[in-house]
């Protein structure tokens, strides 16, 4: 009896491992697929808001809505930024940190996004690259000044500065197997048309690529 059960147990174990492997692969594909599919629905909502709607939801039951459109360099995909950097909003797109300036304001605008989906492209940015942010009331062009790796405790990077600038934040490292580490990759860009009288920011971290 025991001899017969051992092969059966082995087969069950192999089958279970195979199932788990397929499940993990499927989950890994599902996350980015969901993220990009949501952007299609959010894009339609953005078009409706440009036509005069306010805080329109992209699907029934959603507690999110687009607040801006983000164009990274290199002719990449247009990203729709959602209001409020919550767990739900970050699953479907980059999100605006509510404590920062609203898109279009001449102050520090902060967007956050996941490193393995919408903000994966931040790894390829370099100084001098141009980033475009389109709000409902206008377009602002920014030029990348620095990229830095900082600890998550640097909440000062979310503060208003009185200077027309853009801060993009994602988790680091980009290829981390386990999510939720304490380090962040931060891109700091300044509005190209910012006036010479704008006050400088003195507490910016050093450029990670110097």
ABEGO torsion letter per residue (X at the ends): XAAAAAAAAAAAAAAAAAAAAAAAAAAAAAAAAAAAAAAAAAAAAAAAAAAGBBGBBABBGBABBBABBBBBBGGBBBBBBBBEBBAAAAAAEBBBBAABBBBGBBBBBBBBBBAABAAAAAAABBBGBBBBBBBAAEBBBBBBABBBBBBAABAAAABBAGBBBBBBBBBOBAABABBGBABBBBBBBBBAABBAABBBBAABBBBAAX
